[in-house]
């Protein structure tokens, strides 16, 4: 079960998670600074 496509999918999902986490942090800081 050593599929290269699975590894690419894992990298893409990991990248999306990192981007979403960074966006959530920036959005949270933006809302916090507006208080």
N, C-alpha and C positions, 0 to 999 in steps of 0.2 A: 504493500500500500504506500509505496514511495512515489506519489504522483507529483510532478513539478507544478501542475496546475493548482493543486491543493496548497502548495507553499505560496504561490502567487496570491491566491485568494486570502490566505492568512495575512500576508503582508498588506494587502489592500484594506482588509477589515481593521487591522491594527492601525494603519494610517488614518482611517476614518475615525476610529475611536479617539486617537490623539487629537485630531482636528476638532472633533466635537467637544472634547474636554477643554481644549484651549478656548474655543468659542464660548463655552459655558462660563469659564473663569473670567474672560474679558467682559461678557455680558453681566455677570454678577458684580464685578468691580464697577462697571458703568452704573448699574442701578444703585449700588452702595454709595457712589460718589454723588448721586443725585439727591440723596436724602438730606 
